[in-house]
């Protein structure tokens, strides 16, 4: 994957839908806290982050979890990382 934000967005939302199938991607506000919009508990959120790591081969240290609040935060973080997601 390259620095293609729309493609990365589609991938991230696809991963999110595996954790929370009821998610309607078009209804999400990328600037609002994602966990609250999708109503994910802490275990679902951890599963989401692990799935991002596995699918995109991007290391997400636990110390960085607090940075990943909104969809925009997640996308910016992934695009800034070395590896398939960040280019």
C-alpha positions, 0 to 999 in steps of 0.5 A: 500500500502507498500513501493513498489515503482513500485506499487506506481509509477503505482498508481501515473501515473494512477492518473496523467492520470485521470487529463491529459489523453494524458500522455504517462508514458513511455515517462516521465523522472522521474527526470525532472519537471513533470508539464513541461513534461505533460504541466499541468497548476496550476489548473490541478497540484492542482487537481493532488495533491488533487487526490493523497491525496484522493486516497492514504490517505496521507496529503500533506500540501500546504507548501510542494507543492514546494517539489513536482516537479519531479515524483521522488520527488512525489514518495519519498515524498509519500513513506516517509509519514505515511499512506497507501502510505508510509507504 
